[in-house]
């Protein structure tokens, strides 16, 4: 009887070991799947593959240093900025606010008709061609507008 009992115990141990091995294999597979998902989400494996394909860029040689010529040694240039001479003394631009002096000074493009999409309503309009205004410093400002499409 002990022979059969020993066989049963050996079979039981073998089955237990096989189950443990199967369980460990499943755990390892799940970990590998999880790591593969992380790699796919972060794109690290794709970046590594692309970087492996890229060749090292060729190194270009630098420029040669020119030989000094003439009696004066090389030096850094310097100067004094004069805004009046540069033509920037007024600050430039248009001083706000703009005010319209005379409504009658406006010029208009030719009159045109605009019809609604259903064709029931038509209005005639004249688009503004130019406005003459005065800025805060008294300078004349002319605004010219493009002709609207027909």
Secondary structure, DSSP 8 states (H G I E B T S, - for coil): -HHHHHHHHHHHHHHHHHHHHHHHHHHHHHHHHHHHHHHHHHTHHHHHHHHHHS---------------SSS----------HHHHT-TT--S--S--EES-GGG-EEEEEEEEE-TTSS-EEEEEEEEEEEEE-TTS-EEEEE------
